[in-house]
Amino acid sequence: MVGFLGHEVSIFDTAEKFGKDTDLLITDMDMADAMADCLAKSDIVLMRGHGATLCGRALPEAVYRAIYAELSAQILIQAASFGNFTALTAGECAATVKRISPQIGRAWDLWVREVERR
């Protein structure tokens, strides 16, 4: 489900390039360009002290990735606490993306129905 995360997730730390007194937000074009550079390497960027930014080709894919990145992070924390974690291989990442990508619309439709019921 989370092959889109790949092997490496970029980390964006405003302090590294913009000093230690930022408010951690992207507030100008220089910061936006630096964030875009991180997103060029990965569809997800962890932002130190702030959260994460994810990309998708369309809103359903971006929402899918946000939901499953969060779930994956929770599972990873649990697995790491047991001391036995094996990352996905590049081949596994590619295969899961190929298998899951056409199904994102089904998940999106379910989430839309759940919101409409509220």
Secondary structure, DSSP 8 states (H G I E B T S, - for coil): --GGG-S--EEE-HHHHH-TT--SS--SHHHHHHHHHHHHH-SEEEETTTEEEE--SSHHHHHHHHHHHHHHHHHHHHHHHTT------HHHHHHHHHHHGGGHHHHHHHHHHHHHH-
